[in-house]
Amino acid sequence: MVDKRKSPRKFDEEFKKSIVKLYEGGKSQNALASEYGIALSSVAR
């Protein structure tokens, strides 16, 4: 049987910091996840 799970994506520090800034600026986690195509759980971390 072949494992078809995706390998986790790696986000660079600059990208992470920009997401945090946007969140602190008032954007919701849902909006950020939708806009950047990332999982909500990734934004919540």
PDB file of N, CA, C and O in Angstrom:
ATOM      1  N   MET A   1       0.843  -1.191   0.000  1.00  0.00           N
ATOM      2  CA  MET A   1       0.000   0.000   0.000  1.00  0.00           C
ATOM      3  C   MET A   1       0.884   1.248   0.000  1.00  0.00           C
ATOM      4  O   MET A   1       1.875   1.306   0.728  1.00  0.00           O
ATOM      5  N   VAL A   2       0.535   2.232  -0.801  1.00  0.00           N
ATOM      6  CA  VAL A   2       1.331   3.446  -0.946  1.00  0.00           C
ATOM      7  C   VAL A   2       0.769   4.534  -0.043  1.00  0.00           C
ATOM      8  O   VAL A   2      -0.442   4.752   0.007  1.00  0.00           O
ATOM      9  N   ASP A   3       1.659   5.214   0.669  1.00  0.00           N
ATOM     10  CA  ASP A   3       1.251   6.317   1.544  1.00  0.00           C
ATOM     11  C   ASP A   3       1.061   7.562   0.697  1.00  0.00           C
ATOM     12  O   ASP A   3       2.020   8.061   0.109  1.00  0.00           O
ATOM     13  N   LYS A   4      -0.179   8.077   0.624  1.00  0.00           N
ATOM     14  CA  LYS A   4      -0.477   9.210  -0.251  1.00  0.00           C
ATOM     15  C   LYS A   4      -0.596  10.537   0.503  1.00  0.00           C
ATOM     16  O   LYS A   4      -1.053  11.532  -0.059  1.00  0.00           O
ATOM     17  N   ARG A   5      -0.187  10.552   1.766  1.00  0.00           N
ATOM     18  CA  ARG A   5      -0.251  11.804   2.514  1.00  0.00           C
ATOM     19  C   ARG A   5       0.744  12.803   1.969  1.00  0.00           C
ATOM     20  O   ARG A   5       1.833  12.438   1.525  1.00  0.00           O
ATOM     21  N   LYS A   6       0.363  14.060   2.007  1.00  0.00           N
ATOM     22  CA  LYS A   6       1.275  15.116   1.564  1.00  0.00           C
ATOM     23  C   LYS A   6       2.329  15.344   2.630  1.00  0.00           C
ATOM     24  O   LYS A   6       2.057  15.210   3.823  1.00  0.00           O
ATOM     25  N   SER A   7       3.517  15.685   2.201  1.00  0.00           N
ATOM     26  CA  SER A   7       4.540  16.035   3.178  1.00  0.00           C
ATOM     27  C   SER A   7       4.261  17.456   3.652  1.00  0.00           C
ATOM     28  O   SER A   7       3.770  18.280   2.881  1.00  0.00           O
ATOM     29  N   PRO A   8       4.568  17.748   4.910  1.00  0.00           N
ATOM     30  CA  PRO A   8       4.272  19.085   5.438  1.00  0.00           C
ATOM     31  C   PRO A   8       5.048  20.172   4.697  1.00  0.00           C
ATOM     32  O   PRO A   8       6.218  20.006   4.353  1.00  0.00           O
ATOM     33  N   ARG A   9       4.361  21.285   4.466  1.00  0.00           N
ATOM     34  CA  ARG A   9       5.035  22.415   3.811  1.00  0.00           C
ATOM     35  C   ARG A   9       5.859  23.162   4.842  1.00  0.00           C
ATOM     36  O   ARG A   9       5.491  23.243   6.014  1.00  0.00           O
ATOM     37  N   LYS A  10       6.962  23.698   4.396  1.00  0.00           N
ATOM     38  CA  LYS A  10       7.818  24.511   5.260  1.00  0.00           C
ATOM     39  C   LYS A  10       7.622  25.968   4.887  1.00  0.00           C
ATOM     40  O   LYS A  10       7.719  26.331   3.715  1.00  0.00           O
ATOM     41  N   PHE A  11       7.349  26.801   5.872  1.00  0.00           N
ATOM     42  CA  PHE A  11       7.175  28.227   5.640  1.00  0.00           C
ATOM     43  C   PHE A  11       8.394  28.952   6.179  1.00  0.00           C
ATOM     44  O   PHE A  11       8.836  28.683   7.296  1.00  0.00           O
ATOM     45  N   ASP A  12       8.946  29.880   5.383  1.00  0.00           N
ATOM     46  CA  ASP A  12      10.121  30.604   5.855  1.00  0.00           C
ATOM     47  C   ASP A  12       9.719  31.636   6.910  1.00  0.00           C
ATOM     48  O   ASP A  12       8.550  32.001   7.035  1.00  0.00           O
ATOM     49  N   GLU A  13      10.697  32.085   7.648  1.00  0.00           N
ATOM     50  CA  GLU A  13      10.444  32.998   8.773  1.00  0.00           C
ATOM     51  C   GLU A  13       9.772  34.287   8.320  1.00  0.00           C
ATOM     52  O   GLU A  13       8.907  34.810   9.021  1.00  0.00           O
ATOM     53  N   GLU A  14      10.153  34.800   7.167  1.00  0.00           N
ATOM     54  CA  GLU A  14       9.576  36.045   6.665  1.00  0.00           C
ATOM     55  C   GLU A  14       8.073  35.891   6.424  1.00  0.00           C
ATOM     56  O   GLU A  14       7.290  36.778   6.763  1.00  0.00           O
ATOM     57  N   PHE A  15       7.680  34.769   5.843  1.00  0.00           N
ATOM     58  CA  PHE A  15       6.264  34.502   5.593  1.00  0.00           C
ATOM     59  C   PHE A  15       5.500  34.399   6.909  1.00  0.00           C
ATOM     60  O   PHE A  15       4.420  34.971   7.048  1.00  0.00           O
ATOM     61  N   LYS A  16       6.055  33.674   7.870  1.00  0.00           N
ATOM     62  CA  LYS A  16       5.408  33.511   9.169  1.00  0.00           C
ATOM     63  C   LYS A  16       5.212  34.861   9.852  1.00  0.00           C
ATOM     64  O   LYS A  16       4.147  35.140  10.402  1.00  0.00           O
ATOM     65  N   LYS A  17       6.249  35.695   9.811  1.00  0.00           N
ATOM     66  CA  LYS A  17       6.162  37.009  10.453  1.00  0.00           C
ATOM     67  C   LYS A  17       5.122  37.885   9.780  1.00  0.00           C
ATOM     68  O   LYS A  17       4.429  38.650  10.451  1.00  0.00           O
ATOM     69  N   SER A  18       5.004  37.783   8.461  1.00  0.00           N
ATOM     70  CA  SER A  18       4.001  38.601   7.763  1.00  0.00           C
ATOM     71  C   SER A  18       2.591  38.160   8.137  1.00  0.00           C
ATOM     72  O   SER A  18       1.699  38.998   8.268  1.00  0.00           O
ATOM     73  N   ILE A  19       2.376  36.857   8.311  1.00  0.00           N
ATOM     74  CA  ILE A  19       1.063  36.350   8.718  1.00  0.00           C
ATOM     75  C   ILE A  19       0.737  36.848  10.130  1.00  0.00           C
ATOM     76  O   ILE A  19      -0.384  37.280  10.395  1.00  0.00           O
ATOM     77  N   VAL A  20       1.712  36.785  11.026  1.00  0.00           N
ATOM     78  CA  VAL A  20       1.505  37.248  12.402  1.00  0.00           C
ATOM     79  C   VAL A  20       1.169  38.739  12.416  1.00  0.00           C
ATOM     80  O   VAL A  20       0.276  39.165  13.149  1.00  0.00           O
ATOM     81  N   LYS A  21       1.874  39.529  11.615  1.00  0.00           N
ATOM     82  CA  LYS A  21       1.608  40.973  11.543  1.00  0.00           C
ATOM     83  C   LYS A  21       0.194  41.248  11.068  1.00  0.00           C
ATOM     84  O   LYS A  21      -0.503  42.093  11.630  1.00  0.00           O
ATOM     85  N   LEU A  22      -0.230  40.537  10.038  1.00  0.00           N
ATOM     86  CA  LEU A  22      -1.585  40.715   9.521  1.00  0.00           C
ATOM     87  C   LEU A  22      -2.620  40.333  10.574  1.00  0.00           C
ATOM     88  O   LEU A  22      -3.635  41.011  10.734  1.00  0.00           O
ATOM     89  N   TYR A  23      -2.353  39.236  11.291  1.00  0.00           N
ATOM     90  CA  TYR A  23      -3.272  38.794  12.345  1.00  0.00           C
ATOM     91  C   TYR A  23      -3.344  39.832  13.465  1.00  0.00           C
ATOM     92  O   TYR A  23      -4.429  40.171  13.938  1.00  0.00           O
ATOM     93  N   GLU A  24      -2.198  40.326  13.878  1.00  0.00           N
ATOM     94  CA  GLU A  24      -2.160  41.342  14.934  1.00  0.00           C
ATOM     95  C   GLU A  24      -2.799  42.642  14.467  1.00  0.00           C
ATOM     96  O   GLU A  24      -3.280  43.431  15.281  1.00  0.00           O
ATOM     97  N   GLY A  25      -2.803  42.866  13.153  1.00  0.00           N
ATOM     98  CA  GLY A  25      -3.423  44.056  12.582  1.00  0.00           C
ATOM     99  C   GLY A  25      -4.936  43.948  12.452  1.00  0.00           C
ATOM    100  O   GLY A  25      -5.596  44.906  12.049  1.00  0.00           O
ATOM    101  N   GLY A  26      -5.492  42.777  12.793  1.00  0.00           N
ATOM    102  CA  GLY A  26      -6.942  42.657  12.809  1.00  0.00           C
ATOM    103  C   GLY A  26      -7.553  41.645  11.863  1.00  0.00           C
ATOM    104  O   GLY A  26      -8.764  41.427  11.903  1.00  0.00           O
ATOM    105  N   LYS A  27      -6.745  41.015  11.005  1.00  0.00           N
ATOM    106  CA  LYS A  27      -7.307  39.993  10.103  1.00  0.00           C
ATOM    107  C   LYS A  27      -7.595  38.732  10.898  1.00  0.00           C
ATOM    108  O   LYS A  27      -6.833  38.358  11.789  1.00  0.00           O
ATOM    109  N   SER A  28      -8.693  38.088  10.568  1.00  0.00           N
ATOM    110  CA  SER A  28      -9.050  36.857  11.279  1.00  0.00           C
ATOM    111  C   SER A  28      -8.210  35.682  10.777  1.00  0.00           C
ATOM    112  O   SER A  28      -7.668  35.711   9.672  1.00  0.00           O
ATOM    113  N   GLN A  29      -8.119  34.656  11.609  1.00  0.00           N
ATOM    114  CA  GLN A  29      -7.390  33.455  11.222  1.00  0.00           C
ATOM    115  C   GLN A  29      -8.037  32.817  10.000  1.00  0.00           C
ATOM    116  O   GLN A  29      -7.339  32.332   9.109  1.00  0.00           O
ATOM    117  N   ASN A  30      -9.365  32.814   9.952  1.00  0.00           N
ATOM    118  CA  ASN A  30     -10.068  32.232   8.804  1.00  0.00           C
ATOM    119  C   ASN A  30      -9.737  32.985   7.523  1.00  0.00           C
ATOM    120  O   ASN A  30      -9.498  32.368   6.485  1.00  0.00           O
ATOM    121  N   ALA A  31      -9.721  34.316   7.587  1.00  0.00           N
ATOM    122  CA  ALA A  31      -9.425  35.122   6.406  1.00  0.00           C
ATOM    123  C   ALA A  31      -8.004  34.865   5.918  1.00  0.00           C
ATOM    124  O   ALA A  31      -7.776  34.743   4.715  1.00  0.00           O
ATOM    125  N   LEU A  32      -7.054  34.783   6.831  1.00  0.00           N
ATOM    126  CA  LEU A  32      -5.665  34.538   6.458  1.00  0.00           C
ATOM    127  C   LEU A  32      -5.503  33.153   5.840  1.00  0.00           C
ATOM    128  O   LEU A  32      -4.806  32.999   4.837  1.00  0.00           O
ATOM    129  N   ALA A  33      -6.138  32.150   6.429  1.00  0.00           N
ATOM    130  CA  ALA A  33      -6.038  30.791   5.901  1.00  0.00           C
ATOM    131  C   ALA A  33      -6.604  30.724   4.486  1.00  0.00           C
ATOM    132  O   ALA A  33      -6.016  30.094   3.608  1.00  0.00           O
ATOM    133  N   SER A  34      -7.737  31.368   4.270  1.00  0.00           N
ATOM    134  CA  SER A  34      -8.355  31.361   2.939  1.00  0.00           C
ATOM    135  C   SER A  34      -7.516  32.128   1.925  1.00  0.00           C
ATOM    136  O   SER A  34      -7.286  31.658   0.811  1.00  0.00           O
ATOM    137  N   GLU A  35      -7.067  33.301   2.319  1.00  0.00           N
ATOM    138  CA  GLU A  35      -6.321  34.168   1.411  1.00  0.00           C
ATOM    139  C   GLU A  35      -4.997  33.556   0.962  1.00  0.00           C
ATOM    140  O   GLU A  35      -4.610  33.690  -0.199  1.00  0.00           O
ATOM    141  N   TYR A  36      -4.304  32.884   1.880  1.00  0.00           N
ATOM    142  CA  TYR A  36      -2.985  32.344   1.568  1.00  0.00           C
ATOM    143  C   TYR A  36      -2.987  30.849   1.269  1.00  0.00           C
ATOM    144  O   TYR A  36      -1.937  30.264   1.001  1.00  0.00           O
ATOM    145  N   GLY A  37      -4.172  30.229   1.315  1.00  0.00           N
ATOM    146  CA  GLY A  37      -4.266  28.818   0.978  1.00  0.00           C
ATOM    147  C   GLY A  37      -3.548  27.905   1.929  1.00  0.00           C
ATOM    148  O   GLY A  37      -2.973  26.895   1.524  1.00  0.00           O
ATOM    149  N   ILE A  38      -3.579  28.261   3.214  1.00  0.00           N
ATOM    150  CA  ILE A  38      -2.934  27.431   4.227  1.00  0.00           C
ATOM    151  C   ILE A  38      -3.983  26.937   5.220  1.00  0.00           C
ATOM    152  O   ILE A  38      -5.063  27.518   5.329  1.00  0.00           O
ATOM    153  N   ALA A  39      -3.667  25.879   5.933  1.00  0.00           N
ATOM    154  CA  ALA A  39      -4.604  25.310   6.889  1.00  0.00           C
ATOM    155  C   ALA A  39      -4.809  26.255   8.074  1.00  0.00           C
ATOM    156  O   ALA A  39      -3.884  26.940   8.509  1.00  0.00           O
ATOM    157  N   LEU A  40      -6.017  26.275   8.575  1.00  0.00           N
ATOM    158  CA  LEU A  40      -6.337  27.101   9.735  1.00  0.00           C
ATOM    159  C   LEU A  40      -5.425  26.745  10.915  1.00  0.00           C
ATOM    160  O   LEU A  40      -5.009  27.626  11.668  1.00  0.00           O
ATOM    161  N   SER A  41      -5.121  25.478  11.072  1.00  0.00           N
ATOM    162  CA  SER A  41      -4.253  25.065  12.170  1.00  0.00           C
ATOM    163  C   SER A  41      -2.843  25.644  12.028  1.00  0.00           C
ATOM    164  O   SER A  41      -2.162  25.871  13.028  1.00  0.00           O
ATOM    165  N   SER A  42      -2.410  25.881  10.799  1.00  0.00           N
ATOM    166  CA  SER A  42      -1.099  26.502  10.581  1.00  0.00           C
ATOM    167  C   SER A  42      -1.121  27.962  11.015  1.00  0.00           C
ATOM    168  O   SER A  42      -0.144  28.463  11.572  1.00  0.00           O
ATOM    169  N   VAL A  43      -2.222  28.636  10.764  1.00  0.00           N
ATOM    170  CA  VAL A  43      -2.348  30.040  11.167  1.00  0.00           C
ATOM    171  C   VAL A  43      -2.432  30.139  12.685  1.00  0.00           C
ATOM    172  O   VAL A  43      -1.858  31.049  13.283  1.00  0.00           O
ATOM    173  N   ALA A  44      -3.137  29.215  13.303  1.00  0.00           N
ATOM    174  CA  ALA A  44      -3.356  29.263  14.747  1.00  0.00           C
ATOM    175  C   ALA A  44      -2.061  29.069  15.532  1.00  0.00           C
ATOM    176  O   ALA A  44      -1.964  29.488  16.685  1.00  0.00           O
ATOM    177  N   ARG A  45      -1.077  28.441  14.916  1.00  0.00           N
ATOM    178  CA  ARG A  45       0.194  28.239  15.621  1.00  0.00           C
ATOM    179  C   ARG A  45       0.924  29.515  15.601  1.00  0.00           C
ATOM    180  O   ARG A  45       2.030  29.601  16.134  1.00  0.00           O
TER     181      ARG A  45
END
